[in-house]
């Protein structure tokens, strides 16, 4: 889908300046426990399936929508495994737009659908074993990629 009208209007007013953006990301595992990563067009690093929470959406609804738009998969957010923000979550897109995300990371399962790469948002989609992760664009602690997690939500103090 690309950028929503809300963010387009905001960008028209402030240009490339740094904005604070609530977002979601999913650790989406296949039946072998591998984690799904996507690589956007004209980018070298990989990333979790992720995106902004739109006005009126709950974080879980945003995760389901983003997964569908970027992968063609219908997923189920099972639990929140981490919440991250601050300078470590700053990112500058290739068009110059600067964001600082407050990201809610969900552990997700795949319910149905067909993985569809080379779409409007993603050039490549690939599952990786948790011990062979690709270079990723956004920084997350290694903890979130482990299949052996505690029940509590992880965050950085």
N, C-alpha and C positions, 0 to 999 in steps of 0.2 A: 504494500500500500504506500510506503514512503511516509513522508512527513504529513501529519494531520493539519487541518485548517487552523487549529488553535496555535500550533507551533509555527506554521507559516506566517500567521498574523503577528506573532510575537517577534519572529526574526525580521519581518519587514520594519518593525519599530526599532529594534536594537541591533540589527546587523549580526556580526559574528561574536559580539560580547559574550562573556561567560554567563550561562544561565544554570539554575538549579533545576534538576529534572528527576522526578520520581520514576523509577523504572523497575523492571522485573527481568530475571534471567532464570533459565531452567537447566538443571543437570538432568538431561533426558537420557535414560538408559534403555538399551535394547535388551533382548532376552539373554544375551551373553554378558550383560553388565557393562558393556562399552558405553561411552558417553558421546552424545551427538554434538559436533561442532560445525559451525558454518563459516564460510569465508565470503565476504561481500565482493562484488565486482571491483576490480582494480585495487585490491588490497592483498597483502602478503600474509598477514597474521590471521589466525582463526579466532573465533569467539563463541561463547555460549549462545544459544538461541535466546534473544533478549530484545527489549524495546521499552518505549515509554508507556506509562500508564496514561490513558486518555481521560479527559473529563467525564465523570459519571461512571467510570469503570472501577471495579474492585481490582486489587492486585491479581487475584486468581483469574478473573475474566481476562485481564490484560495478557497473562501468561498463555492462556488457551488461544487467544486471538493471534498473538505473535507467533506461536508455534505453527498454527495453521497457515498464516501468511508466508512465513519463511521456509516451511518444510513440507506442507501438505499433510502433516500428521495431526490427528486428534489426540491430545494428551490430557492427562489428569494430574494436576498439581497435588501431590500427596502430603507434603509438609514443607514448612519453611525451614531451611537449613542454615541460612545466614542473612544478615542485614549489614550492608556496607555503605560507607559514605566517606566524605572528607577528600583531601587532596589526592589520595591514592585512586580515587574514582573519577578524576578529571580526564577528559578525552577531547582531542581536537580532530574533527572529521576532515576529510580531504578537501571539502569545500570551505574550510576555515571556521565552521561553527564550533564554538567551545561549549562544553557542558561539564557539569559536575553532577554525577548521578548519586541518588540515594537508591540503592539497588536491593530489592528483596529477592533472594535466591531460593527457588523452590526445587525440591527433589520431585521429579515427574516420571510418570509411567506412560507408555504408549498404549492407547486404546484401539486405534484403527488408523487407516489412511495409508497412503503410498508416498514414500520419500521422493520428493520432486526437487532436484537441484536445478541450477541454471534458470532461476525464476527472476522476477522483478527485483527481489531484495538480495538473494544469495546466488553466487556463482557456483560454489561447491558446498556440499554437505557430506560429512563423513563421520563414522563412529570410530572412536579411539579407545583402546584399553586404558584404564586409569593410571597405569604405570608407564604409558608411552604417549603423554599428552603433547599436542602440537604447541608451537609458540602462540600465545594468545594476546590480543590487543588490550584487554582490560585486566587489571590486577585483582586476583582473588587469592585468598590463602589456600594452600594445598589441601587443607582440611575438607573443603567442600567437595572435592573430587573422590574422597575415600568412600567406599561402600560400607565401611565400618565406622558408623557415626553414633554419637550419643543421641539421646532423645531431645536434648535441649538445643535451642537455636544458638548458633555461633555468631559472635560479633567481635569487632576490634574496639578496645577501649581507648 
